[in-house]
Amino acid sequence: MLQTNRALRRARRVVPAAVLTAGLLAGGAVTAAPASAGTAPLTLTVQPPSSIGAAGGPVEFTETIANPGGTGWAVVLQLTAETASGAGPDFIGIETRNELNGRWEVVPVTLHHEQDKDVFSAEVIGKIMVPAGEKTDVHLRIGAPLGKPHAGATNGGVGPAVTLRSEVKGWWQDLPVEPAVRDTSTIEVGAVSNELAGVPAGAVAGGAPVEFDVLLRNPTRSAYTNLGNVLFADRHAKVEVRRADGTWAALPAVDVPDEAAGPAGFYLDGRDSSLAPATTRTERVRISYPAGTPGTAGELRPCVFVNETEKEAFRGTTFCSQGATVAITEAAAPKPTTPAPARTSATPAPPSAAAPSVPAARAAAATSAAAAAVPVTSAPPSTPAPAPAAAAAADPAPAGRLAVTGSDGGRTGLLAGLAVLLIGVGVAAFAVVRRRRTGAAG
């Protein structure tokens, strides 16, 4: 009976050894080891991405586990991503590539808060085999989606950097990797943005459109999808964008929810456009304002929306930049198309009825005196006076006197006519007085 018990105890010790040997032959790595074998000569090399984009796609990187020792290992890789407080459950995502089919698989991530930071923890699913004297690459992707597709976060964020911590652990808890194999890396978090360039200072309501550029920038290593490049402007303005073929396309105005009387949004590339990593795209835009647009309606504001909800515009992860203001003025009043006729020096201006000139007043007084002194007789048939030009041609100026031309000639002729009239009036008055004296003497 005692010998039987000893045989059973030997069998129990032999079975684990047989299983261990089978594991070594099948997996090429040690799955168990004596306590003295806890020291593992493993190393970890991490090549993290230089940056990721907030609300952008995941970025690929590699972690390499090397085993320069003579004993193979089966390990797991634990990852944590730490960021400043204010993150949500879907703000960090981690993926691993299945080496059998090449597909990317999502790694479950849990979020917990530690004082002033948020920690996302993930354990890569599956056993990682590191044969003796070899190294194994683990292909990963990390991103900051800030929500899910078409359900972008409207509050909170990550960054300006993410601290990535990686640790290699033994497949079994009772077989730790000692000394610990860890790595800490820093990944910058950037963002897509749009900005205005070359905006003119003013525009005329009802006038020609003004042109400027809208630059869409992605300085990160993330690709962006479900993206809206938006310019907010007065809802009555006409906003156009120049396409690749040089033509101008008018953009529809999209109302801002709960702000029916405010500005409208104009999608420069549509609601679900995309932008590649490390890319800048320039859109040429022109805008015109209808007549009567108030001067305060020239404010322009650029914003980028990522993962907008399908039913509501401008609701998603939002990045807005500094805007600009265009001073709007009314068009100037049109000038008369027919100019007033110019007054020439050859045509004398008619005397004003309200204030007659001095020669005209004297002529009127002389005419009244002559009418009172001279008896009315039948006038001989009048002969039209020759035109000034004809008279000048027919009767040249006497020798020794200069010919009179222009406006001076007109005034001189008028004075000469008045002098003759006054002389005639004086002669007529003298004749009447003489006849009266003769009659009295007789």
FENZIVEN-V501514 format. One line per field, one symbol per residue. ss: DSSP state (H for helix, E for strand, C for the rest). phi: phi as a letter, one per 20 degrees, with the letter a starting at -180 (. if undefined). burial: + if it has 16 or more other C-alpha atoms within 10 Angstrom, else -. A space follows every 10 residues. Layout:
# FENZIVEN-V501514
ss: ???
phi: ???
burial: ???
This chain:
# FENZIVEN-V501514
ss: CHHHHHHHHH HHHHHHHHHH HHHHHHHCCE CCCCHHHCEC CEEEEEECCC EEEECCCCEE EEEEEEECCC CCEEEEEEEE EEEECCCCCC CCEEEEECCC CCCEEECCCE EEEECCEEEE EEECCCCEEE CCCEEEEEEE EEEECCEECC EECCCCCCCC EEEEEEEEEE CCCCCCCECC EEEEEEEEEE CEEEEEECCC CEEEECCCCE EEEEEEEECC CCCEEEEEEE EEECCCCEEE EECCCCCEEE CCCEEECCEE EEEEEEECCC CCEEECCCEE EEEEEEEECC CCCCHHHCEE EEEEEECCCC CCCCCCEEEE CCCEECEEEE CCCCCCCCCC CCCCCCCCCC CCCCCCCHHH HHHHHHHHHH HHHCCCCCCC CCCCCCCHHH HHHHCCCCCC CCCCCHHHHH HHHHHHHHHH HHHHHHHHHH HHHHHHHHHH HC
phi: .fffffffff fffffgffff ffffffembf dbbfgfefed eecccddfff bcdfmeefde bccdddcffe cfcdccddcc cdbffpedfd eccccceffe dmeecfegcd dbdcldbdcd dbcffoedec ffmcccedec ccbcflpdgl bffdbnrcof bdeddcbecf fdfecfecff dcbccddfdd bfbcbebmff fbbdfndffd dadceddcee eeedcldced debgfefddc ceefeneddf dfedfegmcf eefddcffcn fcebbfflcc cddeccbcdf gnfffeeefc cebddclfff ecfmcrfdcd dfebcdfdcf ffffegedff ffeeffdfff ffffcfffff ffffffffff ffeeffcfef gfdgfffgff ffffcffffn cffdcmffff ffffffffff ffffffffff ffffffffff ff
burial: ---------- ---------+ ---+---+++ ++-----+-+ ++++-+-++- ++++++++++ +++-++++-- ++++++++++ +++++-++-+ +++++++--- ------+-+- +------+++ ++++---+++ ++--+-++++ +++++++-++ +++---+++- ++++++++++ +---+++--- +++--+++++ ++++++--+- --++++--++ +-++++++++ ++++++++++ +++++-++++ +--------- +-++++---- --+++++++- ++-++++--- --++++++++ --+-+-++++ +++++++++- --++++++++ --++++++++ ---------- ---------- ---------- --+--+---+ ---------- ---------- ---------- ---------+ -------+-- -+--+---+- ---------- --
